[in-house]
Amino acid sequence: MNICIHRVLFALWLPLTALAQSGPQIIHLWEAGAPGFESRMDEPEQAQDWWVRNIHNPSITVFRPPVGKANGCALVVAPGGGFHALVFNSEGKDVAKFLNTLGVTVFVLKYRLPGEEHSPYTMANVREDAYRAMRLVRSRAIEFQIDPHRIGILGFSVGGAVVMMVAFDKGEGDPKAVDPVDRVNGRPDFEMLVYPGGAQAPKTIPADAPPAFLLCANDDEYGCDQVTMDLLREFRAARVSVEAHFLPQGKHGFNMGERSSFAAVRDWPQRMADWLGDRGFLKPSTVESPTTAPR
């Protein structure tokens, strides 16, 4: 009798364990802490309402699609927040939930914040975090069951500046690096910028830049509509594939659109989904090792 009860309890316990293991996974970008700031890695983050601050041990939070839904496409997501906070829920978790329904594996980046009061960090540290996130994801492509040729980056607001930090350089790794992650290419295969700010568009964009998706409201009160227009002009001048959407109204920070009274704002995530599908990024593909994948 006791044996039967134990078997029933064990059978009930297994699915609960699977559910617990299926939650988001947090991976710090460096096991020993960010280079030069290792002594601060154990300082706790601060989080309240919509924001996360006091990030001294940058990380990615992994959101996986439902079982059987993943198609090999992956996205590193850089939330906005003016470099003094991260809009982690509305421009991170909620984004991941939507993209997971498309079969995309999502890695929400917590990068260091140079705009925070008394911050010891600079924009160079943000760039370091962004490149490290891209390289870390690509280096573990087999583990995450993703295609190393279909790893993009999506940025909201100043997260758009984070995208620009890694999208327009070659991103070549250091073949002599002690850490194998640093040997991997860190350039994204595609880029998406939603009301991008925090930096001006570059004067020129290289002809081999990744294909781009741009979206902004025409009445953005922080001038992100002009940044988006400048990016569009430079992408077109470089003959880089680009799709741009300028919504007639919506202002800044509409996140995934669910709070807006405007249909065009509420439905904008579908425009992103359409672009990903039209570009072929959502087609299932065979996962190959990033060490053999040509870049």
C-alpha positions as CSV (number, residue, x, y, z in Angstrom):
1,M,0.0,0.0,0.0
2,N,2.8,2.4,1.0
3,I,4.7,1.6,-2.2
4,C,1.6,2.5,-4.3
5,I,1.2,5.8,-2.5
6,H,4.9,6.6,-3.0
7,R,4.6,5.9,-6.7
8,V,1.5,8.1,-7.0
9,L,3.3,11.0,-5.2
10,F,6.4,10.5,-7.3
11,A,4.3,10.6,-10.5
12,L,2.7,13.9,-9.3
13,W,6.0,15.3,-8.3
14,L,7.7,14.9,-11.7
15,P,5.5,17.3,-13.7
16,L,5.8,19.9,-10.9
17,T,9.6,19.6,-11.1
18,A,9.5,20.0,-14.9
19,L,7.3,23.2,-14.4
20,A,9.8,24.6,-11.9
21,Q,12.7,23.9,-14.3
22,S,10.9,25.6,-17.2
23,G,11.0,29.0,-15.6
24,P,13.3,31.8,-16.8
25,Q,17.0,31.0,-16.3
26,I,19.4,33.8,-15.2
27,I,23.0,33.6,-16.6
28,H,25.6,36.2,-15.5
29,L,27.7,37.4,-18.4
30,W,30.9,36.6,-16.5
31,E,31.2,33.9,-13.9
32,A,33.6,35.9,-11.7
33,G,31.9,39.3,-12.3
34,A,32.4,42.1,-14.8
35,P,36.0,42.7,-15.6
36,G,37.5,45.4,-13.4
37,F,34.4,45.3,-11.1
38,E,34.6,41.8,-9.8
39,S,34.4,43.1,-6.2
40,R,30.8,44.4,-6.8
41,M,29.3,41.3,-8.3
42,D,27.5,40.3,-5.1
43,E,25.8,43.7,-4.6
44,P,22.0,43.1,-4.8
45,E,20.0,44.7,-7.6
46,Q,17.1,47.0,-6.7
47,A,13.7,46.5,-8.3
48,Q,10.4,48.2,-7.9
49,D,7.3,48.6,-10.1
50,W,8.6,48.9,-13.6
51,W,12.3,49.4,-13.0
52,V,15.5,47.5,-12.1
53,R,18.6,49.4,-10.9
54,N,22.0,48.8,-9.2
55,I,23.2,46.3,-11.8
56,H,26.8,45.4,-11.0
57,N,26.7,41.8,-12.2
58,P,25.2,42.0,-15.7
59,S,23.2,39.1,-16.9
60,I,20.8,37.6,-19.4
61,T,17.4,36.1,-18.4
62,V,16.5,33.2,-20.7
63,F,12.8,32.9,-21.8
64,R,12.2,29.7,-23.9
65,P,9.3,29.0,-26.2
66,P,6.8,26.3,-25.3
67,V,8.0,22.7,-25.8
68,G,7.9,21.9,-29.5
69,K,7.5,25.6,-30.6
70,A,11.1,26.7,-30.8
71,N,12.3,27.3,-34.4
72,G,16.0,28.2,-33.7
73,C,15.6,32.0,-33.9
74,A,16.9,34.0,-30.9
75,L,16.9,37.6,-29.7
76,V,18.8,39.5,-27.2
77,V,16.5,42.2,-25.9
78,A,17.9,45.5,-24.5
79,P,15.2,47.3,-22.4
80,G,15.2,51.1,-22.2
81,G,15.3,53.3,-19.1
82,G,17.5,56.2,-19.8
83,F,20.7,54.4,-18.7
84,H,19.6,55.1,-15.1
85,A,17.2,52.1,-14.8
86,L,15.9,49.2,-16.9
87,V,12.2,48.9,-17.9
88,F,12.7,45.2,-17.4
89,N,9.0,44.0,-17.2
90,S,7.3,46.0,-20.0
91,E,10.4,46.1,-22.4
92,G,11.8,42.7,-21.3
93,K,9.5,40.1,-19.9
94,D,6.4,41.1,-21.9
95,V,8.5,41.2,-25.1
96,A,9.8,37.7,-24.4
97,K,6.2,36.4,-23.8
98,F,5.1,37.6,-27.2
99,L,8.2,36.4,-29.1
100,N,8.0,33.0,-27.4
101,T,4.7,32.5,-29.1
102,L,6.5,32.9,-32.4
103,G,9.0,30.2,-31.5
104,V,11.8,32.7,-30.7
105,T,14.1,32.1,-27.7
106,V,14.7,35.4,-25.9
107,F,17.5,36.6,-23.7
108,V,16.7,39.8,-21.8
109,L,19.8,41.7,-21.1
110,K,20.5,43.5,-17.8
111,Y,23.3,45.9,-18.7
112,R,25.2,48.3,-16.4
113,L,23.8,51.8,-16.0
114,P,26.2,54.7,-16.4
115,G,23.4,57.2,-15.9
116,E,22.6,56.1,-12.4
117,E,23.7,58.4,-9.5
118,H,27.3,57.7,-8.5
119,S,27.7,55.1,-11.2
120,P,31.2,54.0,-11.8
121,Y,30.3,52.8,-15.4
122,T,30.7,54.4,-18.8
123,M,29.1,53.7,-22.2
124,A,32.1,51.5,-22.9
125,N,30.9,49.2,-20.2
126,V,27.4,49.0,-21.7
127,R,29.0,48.1,-25.1
128,E,31.1,45.5,-23.3
129,D,27.9,44.0,-21.8
130,A,26.1,44.0,-25.1
131,Y,28.9,42.3,-27.0
132,R,29.4,39.8,-24.2
133,A,25.7,38.9,-24.3
134,M,25.8,38.3,-28.0
135,R,28.9,36.2,-27.8
136,L,27.6,34.2,-24.8
137,V,24.4,33.3,-26.5
138,R,26.1,32.3,-29.8
139,S,28.7,30.3,-28.0
140,R,26.0,28.2,-26.3
141,A,23.8,27.8,-29.4
142,I,23.7,24.0,-29.1
143,E,22.7,24.2,-25.5
144,F,19.9,26.7,-26.2
145,Q,18.9,24.9,-29.4
146,I,19.2,28.0,-31.5
147,D,20.7,28.8,-34.9
148,P,24.0,30.8,-34.5
149,H,23.1,32.5,-37.8
150,R,19.7,33.8,-36.6
151,I,20.6,35.6,-33.4
152,G,19.3,39.2,-33.5
153,I,19.1,42.1,-31.1
154,L,16.1,44.2,-30.2
155,G,16.3,47.6,-28.3
156,F,13.7,49.9,-26.9
157,S,14.5,53.6,-26.3
158,V,18.1,53.8,-25.1
159,G,18.2,50.1,-25.8
160,G,18.3,51.3,-29.4
161,A,21.7,52.9,-28.6
162,V,22.8,49.5,-27.2
163,V,21.8,47.9,-30.6
164,M,23.9,50.5,-32.5
165,M,26.9,49.7,-30.3
166,V,27.1,46.1,-31.7
167,A,25.3,46.1,-35.1
168,F,27.6,48.3,-37.2
169,D,31.1,46.9,-36.3
170,K,32.5,43.5,-37.5
171,G,32.2,42.1,-34.0
172,E,35.1,39.7,-34.5
173,G,36.2,37.8,-31.5
174,D,39.8,37.5,-30.3
175,P,41.1,34.1,-31.4
176,K,43.8,34.2,-28.7
177,A,41.4,35.0,-25.9
178,V,41.7,32.8,-22.8
179,D,37.9,32.8,-22.4
180,P,36.4,30.9,-25.3
181,V,33.3,33.1,-25.3
182,D,35.5,36.0,-26.3
183,R,36.6,34.2,-29.4
184,V,33.1,34.1,-30.8
185,N,31.7,36.8,-33.2
186,G,29.4,39.2,-31.4
187,R,27.6,40.9,-34.3
188,P,23.9,40.3,-34.5
189,D,22.4,38.7,-37.6
190,F,19.5,41.2,-37.6
191,E,18.5,44.2,-35.6
192,M,15.2,45.8,-34.4
193,L,15.0,49.3,-32.9
194,V,11.7,50.5,-31.3
195,Y,11.6,54.3,-30.6
196,P,15.4,54.3,-30.5
197,G,17.2,57.0,-28.4
198,G,20.2,57.6,-26.2
199,A,22.4,58.2,-29.2
200,Q,22.3,59.8,-32.6
201,A,22.3,57.7,-35.7
202,P,25.7,57.2,-37.2
203,K,26.8,59.3,-40.1
204,T,27.2,56.2,-42.3
205,I,26.2,52.6,-42.0
206,P,28.3,49.9,-43.5
207,A,26.8,48.1,-46.5
208,D,27.1,44.7,-44.7
209,A,25.1,45.8,-41.7
210,P,22.4,43.4,-40.6
211,P,18.9,43.9,-41.9
212,A,16.8,46.2,-39.8
213,F,13.3,46.8,-38.5
214,L,12.5,50.3,-37.2
215,L,9.4,51.6,-35.5
216,C,8.5,54.8,-33.7
217,A,5.6,57.3,-33.2
218,N,5.8,60.6,-35.1
219,D,5.0,62.5,-31.9
220,D,7.8,61.0,-29.8
221,E,8.5,63.7,-27.2
222,Y,12.2,62.7,-26.9
223,G,13.1,63.1,-30.6
224,C,13.4,59.4,-31.2
225,D,11.3,59.9,-34.4
226,Q,14.2,61.9,-35.8
227,V,16.7,59.3,-34.8
228,T,14.6,56.7,-36.5
229,M,14.3,58.8,-39.7
230,D,18.1,59.4,-39.7
231,L,18.6,55.6,-39.3
232,L,16.2,54.9,-42.2
233,R,18.1,57.4,-44.4
234,E,21.5,55.8,-43.7
235,F,20.2,52.3,-44.1
236,R,18.8,53.2,-47.5
237,A,22.0,55.0,-48.5
238,A,24.0,51.9,-47.7
239,R,21.4,49.7,-49.5
240,V,20.9,47.6,-46.4
241,S,17.5,45.9,-46.1
242,V,15.3,47.9,-43.8
243,E,11.6,48.1,-42.9
244,A,10.4,51.2,-41.1
245,H,7.0,52.1,-39.4
246,F,6.1,55.6,-38.3
247,L,3.0,55.6,-36.3
248,P,0.9,58.8,-36.5
249,Q,0.6,59.1,-32.7
250,G,1.6,57.1,-29.6
251,K,4.4,59.2,-28.1
252,H,7.4,57.6,-26.3
253,G,7.4,54.5,-24.2
254,F,4.4,52.6,-25.4
255,N,6.2,49.3,-24.8
256,M,4.2,46.4,-26.4
257,G,1.2,48.7,-27.0
258,E,-1.3,47.0,-24.7
259,R,-2.0,50.2,-22.8
260,S,-2.6,52.4,-25.8
261,S,-6.0,53.6,-27.1
262,F,-4.7,53.6,-30.6
263,A,-5.1,50.4,-32.7
264,A,-1.9,51.0,-34.6
265,V,0.1,51.1,-31.4
266,R,-1.7,48.1,-29.8
267,D,-1.0,46.1,-33.0
268,W,2.6,47.1,-33.6
269,P,4.1,43.8,-32.3
270,Q,2.4,42.0,-35.2
271,R,4.3,44.3,-37.6
272,M,7.5,43.0,-36.0
273,A,6.3,39.4,-36.3
274,D,5.4,39.9,-40.0
275,W,8.9,41.2,-40.6
276,L,10.6,38.3,-38.9
277,G,8.5,35.9,-40.9
278,D,9.0,37.7,-44.2
279,R,12.8,37.7,-43.7
280,G,12.8,34.0,-43.0
281,F,14.0,34.2,-39.4
282,L,11.1,32.1,-38.1
283,K,11.7,29.1,-40.4
284,P,12.9,26.0,-38.4
285,S,16.5,25.2,-39.1
286,T,19.2,22.8,-38.0
287,V,21.3,23.9,-35.1
288,E,25.0,23.9,-35.8
289,S,28.0,24.7,-33.6
290,P,29.1,28.3,-33.6
291,T,32.7,27.2,-33.9
292,T,32.0,25.8,-37.4
293,A,29.4,28.3,-38.4
294,P,30.9,30.8,-41.0
295,R,30.6,34.5,-40.0
